[in-house]
Amino acid sequence: MNNNTASRAKEMRIVESFVDCNDILGDHVNLQSRATENGYLYFPGLLPAEEVFSVRREVLQVAEYHGLLREDINIAEGIRKEGVYVDLEYDKPTRPELKKFYNDILSLRCFNAFPHHHTLTGLIESLIGQPSFVHPRHICHVLFPGRYDHTTEPHQDFHPVRGTKNTWTVWIPLGNIDSELGGLAIACGSNQLGYLDSNLLTCGQLLDDETVWHWNPLVCGDVLIFHSLTVHQGRDNVTPNTIRLSTSARYQAISDPVEASALTPHWGWADWEQLYANWDQNDPLKYYWQSLDLNIRPRS
Ligand SMILES: O=C(O)CCC(=O)C(=O)O
């Protein structure tokens, strides 16, 4: 097995459950104040589970096509083929067949449509109190078991995303995530620390043992929303063979600045024309942002 042992996640001494925010759905003032206080909002069961499972199924079909899954088990289980793993990293070379695997996920129409779900856009608009813009750069997080060296380290999304600090990430488990699969943990209230040095943060140096982390197992349909300055990290996938899948998309007020790279496909291993190659020619989701009056800025 190709397990690596050193986790990049910061050890979490204090862990509490996410605060359930379903009681304040649609309540702009309370959504704002709770998001300011904790840095995030958690909505268990917000999305119809079958709709999320259907996106999961299509992503797993891509994994199956690329020979990553065990053949004798229902693909819905997401069990990797013995010894097979995929590590996708910004700072490491990626094999062409793995780039193809990821681009095939990014080509799925359902994957691109998912962040536009009316429940999500409605929620974001009631949070920010303005018309919102969904970044087309939608990310699929694929974490293979035992790849602890590839667990997402503590970070703030403002560092890669830029544009406006008032950007919100919506993170959604594509499937049930129990404690062995790990999921995502949030440093409660860390949005109030301001924009931190990302190198020090990813090494865990800016977080002490008193940091209160919020985390709990999640089920399909749960939704987490957090501010661009909120520190969060992945948790190790300690299952023997199960792949963890989740998605993240970024939302902001349409009038706020957006950085040009947020309008390009994640990783940049394909352009939109390549990703749209098998879509209906007149699909309105294609290049939807080009007809919007955006305040686009070059990389800062
Ligand atoms: O899903 C993960 O493992 C990490 C996701 C993450 O850090 C993010 O969405 O910014």
The ligand as a Tripos MOL2 file, in Angstrom:
@<TRIPOS>MOLECULE
LIG
   10     9     1     0     0
SMALL
NO_CHARGES

@<TRIPOS>ATOM
      1 O1        -12.5700   18.8310    0.9290 O.co2     1 LIG1
      2 C1        -11.4160   18.9770    1.3380 C.2       1 LIG1
      3 O2        -10.7210   18.0120    1.6540 O.co2     1 LIG1
      4 C2        -10.8140   20.3480    1.5000 C.3       1 LIG1
      5 C3        -11.6700   21.4560    0.9580 C.3       1 LIG1
      6 C4        -11.1280   22.8360    1.1570 C.2       1 LIG1
      7 O3        -10.2060   23.0580    1.8610 O.2       1 LIG1
      8 C5        -11.7660   23.9820    0.5040 C.2       1 LIG1
      9 O4        -12.8530   23.8300   -0.0830 O.co2     1 LIG1
     10 O5        -11.1940   25.1030    0.5410 O.co2     1 LIG1
@<TRIPOS>BOND
     1     1     2 2
     2     2     3 1
     3     2     4 1
     4     4     5 1
     5     5     6 1
     6     6     7 2
     7     6     8 1
     8     8     9 2
     9     8    10 1
@<TRIPOS>SUBSTRUCTURE
     1 LIG1         1 GROUP 0 **** ****
